[in-house]
């Protein structure tokens, strides 16, 4: 990791799309080189509605998953939904995972040295 200047930030944006993606993340599209100046997380508020109520921990897991992408982690499909970076939110629904596992921690350490 490195110390960031005051201009670098993660922007969380809410949008509403019935049956759209729960959330997605990407880095500043004009800066495809690290370090990014901006990173975006878009959260679909449709799933925060009463009809599909997400618990605090489920929502926390979804945001942690998207932050994982911003940090450079890809989806992990080898182990099943026992890791936060599983492609769907089954990591929470089936396994109750809502924060980084050792797999994600070691992945970030590998990317940034540590």
Secondary structure, 3 states (H helix, E strand, C coil): CCCCCCCCEEEEEEECCCCCCCEEEEECCCCCCCCCCEEEEEEEHHHHCHHHCCCHHHHHHHHHHHHHHHCCCCCCCCCCCCCCCCCCCHHHHCCCCCCCCHHHHHHHHHHHCC
